[in-house]
Amino acid sequence: MEHDILLDLATDLGYELAMSGAETYRIEESVLRFLSAYGIAAEVYSIPNLLIVSILSDHDHPVTRMRRIGQHGNDLDAVEQLTGLCRRLCFGKPEPEEALRLFQETKAARRQYSVPGVYIGHFLGAAGFSAFYGGGLTDSLLAGVCGLVVGYITRGLAKRHSNAFFSTITSAFLMAFLAYGLGAAGLSPRPDMTIIGALMLLVPGLLFTNAMRDIIYGDTNSGVNRIVQVVLIGGALALGTGAAWQLTDFLWGAPQSREAIHLSVPLECLFAAVGSIGFSVLFNIHGPGGLLCALGGALSWGVYRLAGSLGCGEILAFFWSGLFSSVYSEIMARLRKYPAISYLVVSIFPLIPGAGVYYTMNHALQGDMESFASQSMHTAAIAGALAVGILLGSTVFRMYSEWKRNRK
């Protein structure tokens, strides 16, 4: 009987972690550690849409629980709370009924930002990154408005259980058409910057980060699955904004945009922090953690600029910045006893080539296939440099943790 309660609880714990956006290795380790703390040998297998947990019952009969993982959001506060609960249960080993009660209490006590708070997050994320990429005050404010449009559409479609591809392409199209329309009306001097700022809200940053971390820990199936999702969402972004560009060209002529404003490095870091605060809200990060994430975003961009000033090429500078983001997130995780993913996913946002995705699509629409190929390779190289930096930092800390655990 106790084995059944513990198996159900372990499976529910893994399921809630998965539905909150946790990495595959975290889901499997949490379930295994919980069951091992109670002396139960288990096998756990998790991929982005399925969780299987199997144990031997009191009579040495195999018992398996399986949970289908559907579409879900990004709730990093829930990941933090559930991970903390798992640690407490493994350390204290309360009776199964008490452990179940603590699990239910943790689920009920999870924090969420209010609806106005979530929309503020959309506004700050879009406006901050529009200014970061060189938009003026007007462009940034209009990017914030487009960010509100993105938030309204994605939230509405999520309630209707729309798939991520359709939601992304619809949001990208309506947001970009609005921005181009504002540019055609003379209200937005740099509609490109307005679109890029709002486009960052649709970039699958958590998916990309989790894919890298899954591959680090040998969860290749999950990593490849997530990478495919990233590619599909990237395609949806290109299709949505491209369709808006074509419609605008048909109605008012080809969209025109002024040159981006060149900012000082301190201002770039400031706007990176503002945009990162918005994403901290969207990923449901509360308290000091949100400010530390924003600080990580500003510092990551500062490292990129510093590396460039020291003579590093652009791709190498992105590598060093990605490595710094990974190390920063691991250090913060250990200092505050929270999962590293909470810090990493926001800290790398200023480094994600959102502008590269937009300009790649733009070159294709204008028929400039040479520039399209060049920009595609450049964007892919940046993403690859970031991935290698993240992989290296996380791997070193992972090895250190294993060494420490083995010494005990």
C-alpha positions in Angstrom: 0.0 0.0 0.0 2.8 2.4 0.9 4.6 1.6 -2.3 1.5 2.5 -4.3 1.2 5.9 -2.5 4.9 6.7 -3.0 4.8 5.6 -6.7 1.8 7.8 -7.4 3.4 10.7 -5.5 6.7 10.3 -7.4 4.9 10.2 -10.7 2.8 13.2 -9.9 5.9 15.1 -8.8 7.7 14.3 -12.0 4.5 15.2 -14.0 4.2 18.6 -12.3 7.9 19.4 -12.9 7.5 18.5 -16.6 4.3 20.7 -16.9 6.2 23.6 -15.4 9.0 23.4 -18.0 11.7 21.5 -16.1 14.6 19.8 -17.9 14.5 16.1 -18.5 17.3 15.2 -16.2 15.7 17.2 -13.4 12.5 15.3 -13.8 14.2 11.9 -13.8 16.6 12.7 -11.0 13.9 14.2 -8.7 11.7 11.1 -9.1 14.6 8.7 -8.6 16.0 10.5 -5.6 12.6 10.6 -3.9 11.9 6.9 -4.3 15.5 6.0 -3.4 15.2 8.0 -0.2 12.4 5.6 0.8 14.5 2.5 -0.2 12.6 1.8 -3.4 14.6 0.9 -6.6 13.1 2.5 -9.6 13.5 3.1 -13.3 12.4 6.5 -14.7 12.1 7.5 -18.4 11.0 10.9 -19.4 10.7 12.7 -22.8 9.0 16.0 -23.5 5.6 14.4 -23.9 5.7 11.3 -21.7 6.8 10.1 -18.2 7.2 6.5 -17.2 8.0 5.4 -13.6 8.5 1.7 -12.7 9.2 0.0 -9.3 9.0 -3.4 -7.7 6.1 -3.8 -5.3 6.2 -5.4 -1.8 5.9 -8.8 -3.5 8.6 -8.1 -6.1 6.0 -7.5 -8.8 6.8 -4.7 -11.3 4.4 -1.8 -11.1 4.5 1.0 -13.6 2.8 4.4 -13.8 2.7 6.4 -17.0 1.7 10.1 -17.5 1.1 11.8 -20.8 2.6 15.3 -20.8 0.6 17.8 -22.8 1.1 21.4 -23.8 2.3 23.5 -21.0 3.7 26.9 -20.1 6.9 28.1 -18.4 6.5 28.3 -14.7 10.0 28.4 -13.2 8.7 29.3 -9.7 6.9 26.0 -9.7 10.1 24.3 -10.8 11.9 25.9 -7.8 9.1 25.1 -5.3 8.8 21.4 -6.4 12.5 20.9 -6.5 12.8 22.3 -3.0 10.0 20.0 -1.8 11.8 17.0 -3.3 14.9 17.9 -1.3 12.9 18.3 1.9 11.1 14.9 1.4 14.4 13.2 0.6 16.0 14.6 3.7 13.1 14.2 6.2 11.5 11.1 4.7 8.1 11.7 6.3 5.3 9.1 6.3 3.8 8.6 2.8 0.5 10.3 3.8 2.4 13.3 5.2 4.5 13.5 2.1 1.4 13.5 0.0 -0.1 16.3 2.1 3.1 18.4 1.7 3.0 17.9 -2.0 -0.7 19.0 -2.2 0.2 22.1 -0.1 3.1 23.0 -2.3 0.9 22.7 -5.4 -1.8 24.9 -3.8 0.7 27.5 -2.6 2.3 28.1 -6.0 2.5 31.8 -6.9 1.3 33.4 -10.1 1.5 37.0 -11.3 -1.8 38.7 -11.8 -3.1 39.2 -15.3 -2.1 42.9 -15.3 1.3 41.8 -14.0 1.8 39.4 -16.9 0.9 42.1 -19.4 3.4 44.4 -17.8 5.9 41.7 -18.3 5.0 41.5 -22.0 5.3 45.3 -22.3 8.7 45.5 -20.5 10.2 42.5 -22.4 9.3 44.0 -25.9 10.0 47.6 -25.1 13.3 46.8 -23.4 14.7 44.7 -26.2 13.5 47.1 -28.8 15.6 49.8 -27.2 18.4 47.3 -26.7 18.5 46.7 -30.5 18.6 50.4 -31.3 15.0 51.5 -31.4 14.1 55.1 -30.3 11.7 56.0 -27.5 8.7 55.9 -29.8 9.8 52.6 -31.4 10.2 51.0 -27.9 6.9 52.2 -26.6 5.2 50.9 -29.8 7.1 47.6 -29.3 5.6 47.4 -25.9 2.1 47.8 -27.4 2.9 45.1 -29.9 4.1 43.0 -27.0 0.7 43.4 -25.4 -0.9 42.2 -28.6 1.3 39.2 -28.5 0.4 38.5 -24.9 -3.3 38.8 -25.6 -3.2 36.5 -28.6 -1.0 33.8 -27.1 -3.0 33.7 -23.9 -6.3 33.6 -25.8 -5.1 30.8 -28.0 -3.6 28.9 -25.1 -7.1 28.8 -23.5 -8.4 27.2 -26.6 -5.6 24.6 -26.6 -4.0 25.8 -29.8 -0.7 24.3 -30.8 2.5 26.3 -30.4 3.1 26.5 -34.2 -0.3 28.1 -34.9 -0.1 30.4 -31.9 3.3 31.6 -32.9 2.6 32.2 -36.6 -0.7 34.0 -35.7 0.9 36.2 -33.1 3.9 37.0 -35.3 1.7 38.0 -38.2 -0.7 40.3 -36.3 2.1 41.9 -34.3 4.3 42.5 -37.4 1.3 43.8 -39.5 0.5 46.3 -36.7 4.1 47.5 -36.5 4.4 47.8 -40.3 1.0 49.7 -40.4 2.3 52.1 -37.7 5.4 52.6 -39.8 3.4 53.3 -42.9 1.3 55.8 -41.0 4.5 57.6 -39.9 4.0 56.8 -36.3 7.0 54.4 -36.0 10.3 55.6 -37.4 11.9 52.2 -37.1 9.2 49.5 -37.5 12.0 46.9 -37.8 13.1 47.6 -34.2 9.5 47.6 -33.0 9.0 44.1 -34.5 12.3 42.7 -33.2 11.5 43.8 -29.7 8.1 42.2 -29.7 9.5 39.2 -31.6 11.7 38.3 -28.6 8.5 37.4 -26.7 8.0 34.5 -29.2 11.6 33.3 -29.3 11.7 29.8 -27.6 14.4 30.6 -25.2 13.5 28.0 -22.5 13.1 25.3 -25.2 16.5 26.1 -26.6 18.1 26.2 -23.1 16.5 22.9 -22.0 17.5 21.2 -25.3 21.1 22.1 -24.6 21.0 20.9 -21.0 19.2 17.7 -22.0 22.0 17.0 -24.5 24.6 17.7 -21.9 23.2 15.1 -19.6 22.9 12.5 -22.3 19.1 12.8 -22.8 19.6 12.9 -26.6 16.0 12.0 -27.5 14.6 14.8 -25.4 17.2 17.2 -26.7 16.6 16.5 -30.3 12.8 16.6 -29.7 13.2 20.1 -28.2 15.6 21.3 -31.0 13.0 20.2 -33.6 10.4 22.3 -31.7 12.8 25.3 -31.7 13.3 25.0 -35.5 9.5 24.7 -36.1 8.8 27.8 -33.9 11.6 29.7 -35.7 9.9 28.8 -39.0 6.6 30.0 -37.6 8.2 33.3 -36.7 9.6 33.7 -40.1 6.3 32.8 -41.9 4.2 35.1 -39.7 6.4 38.2 -40.0 7.0 37.4 -43.7 3.3 37.2 -44.4 2.8 40.6 -42.7 5.6 42.1 -44.8 4.1 40.9 -48.0 0.6 42.2 -47.1 2.1 45.5 -46.1 4.0 45.7 -49.4 0.7 45.0 -51.3 -1.3 47.6 -49.3 1.1 50.5 -48.8 4.4 49.6 -50.5 7.6 48.0 -49.1 8.1 48.9 -45.4 10.8 51.4 -44.7 12.8 51.8 -41.5 15.4 54.3 -40.3 18.8 53.1 -39.2 19.1 51.8 -35.7 20.4 54.1 -33.0 23.9 53.3 -31.7 24.0 53.0 -27.9 26.8 53.1 -25.4 27.6 49.8 -23.7 26.1 50.9 -20.3 22.8 51.8 -22.0 22.8 48.5 -23.8 23.2 46.7 -20.5 20.5 48.8 -18.9 18.0 48.0 -21.6 19.0 44.3 -21.5 18.2 44.4 -17.8 14.8 46.0 -18.5 13.9 43.4 -21.1 15.1 40.6 -18.8 12.9 41.8 -16.0 10.0 41.5 -18.3 11.0 37.9 -19.1 11.4 37.1 -15.4 7.7 37.9 -15.1 6.8 35.9 -18.1 8.7 32.9 -16.7 7.0 33.4 -13.3 10.1 34.1 -11.4 9.4 35.9 -8.1 11.3 37.9 -5.5 15.0 38.6 -5.6 15.4 35.8 -8.2 13.9 38.1 -10.9 16.4 40.9 -10.2 19.3 38.5 -10.2 18.1 37.2 -13.6 18.0 40.7 -14.9 21.4 41.4 -13.5 22.7 38.2 -15.3 21.2 39.5 -18.6 23.0 42.8 -18.2 26.3 41.2 -17.2 26.2 38.6 -20.0 25.9 41.4 -22.5 28.7 43.3 -20.8 30.9 40.2 -21.0 30.1 40.0 -24.8 31.1 43.7 -25.3 34.2 43.3 -23.1 35.4 40.2 -25.1 34.9 42.2 -28.3 36.9 45.1 -26.9 39.8 42.7 -26.0 40.1 41.6 -29.6 37.8 38.5 -29.7 35.8 38.0 -32.9 32.0 38.2 -32.7 31.4 34.4 -32.5 34.1 33.9 -29.9 32.7 36.8 -27.9 29.3 35.0 -27.9 31.0 31.9 -26.7 32.6 33.7 -23.7 29.3 35.4 -22.9 27.4 32.1 -23.1 30.0 30.5 -20.8 29.7 33.4 -18.4 25.9 33.0 -18.4 26.2 29.3 -17.6 28.7 29.9 -14.8 26.7 32.7 -13.3 23.5 30.7 -13.3 25.2 27.7 -11.6 26.8 29.9 -8.9 23.4 31.7 -8.2 21.7 28.3 -8.1 24.1 27.0 -5.4 24.0 30.2 -3.4 20.2 30.4 -3.3 19.5 26.6 -3.5 17.3 27.1 -6.6 17.5 25.4 -10.0 20.1 26.9 -12.4 17.6 27.0 -15.2 15.8 29.9 -13.6 18.8 32.1 -14.0 20.2 30.7 -17.2 17.1 31.1 -19.4 16.7 34.8 -18.6 20.4 35.6 -18.5 21.0 34.4 -22.1 18.1 36.4 -23.6 20.2 39.4 -24.6 22.5 37.0 -26.5 19.8 35.2 -28.4 19.9 36.4 -32.1 16.4 37.7 -32.3 17.4 40.4 -34.8 19.2 37.7 -36.9 16.0 35.7 -37.2 14.2 38.8 -38.4 16.8 39.9 -40.9 17.2 36.4 -42.3 13.5 36.4 -43.2 13.8 39.9 -44.6 16.6 39.0 -47.0 14.5 36.0 -48.2 11.5 38.1 -48.9 13.5 40.6 -50.9 15.0 37.9 -53.0 18.5 38.5 -51.8 19.4 34.8 -51.4 23.2 35.5 -51.0 22.5 37.7 -48.0 19.9 35.2 -46.8 22.4 32.4 -46.8 25.1 34.6 -45.2 22.7 35.8 -42.4 21.4 32.3 -41.8 24.9 30.9 -41.3 25.8 33.9 -39.1 22.7 33.3 -36.9 23.4 29.6 -36.7 27.0 30.3 -35.7 25.9 32.6 -32.9 23.5 30.0 -31.6 26.2 27.3 -31.8 28.7 29.4 -29.9 26.1 30.1 -27.2 25.3 26.4 -27.0 29.0 25.4 -26.7 29.5 28.0 -23.9 26.5 26.8 -22.0 27.5 23.1 -22.5 31.0 23.7 -21.2 30.0 25.7 -18.1 27.2 23.3 -17.1 29.3 20.2 -17.7 32.2 21.5 -15.5 29.7 22.2 -12.7 28.0 18.9 -13.2 31.3 17.0 -13.0 32.2 19.0 -9.8 28.8 18.1 -8.2 29.3 14.4 -9.0 32.9 14.5 -7.6 31.5 16.1 -4.4 28.7 13.5 -4.1 31.1 10.6 -4.6 33.5 11.9 -1.9 30.6 11.7 0.6 
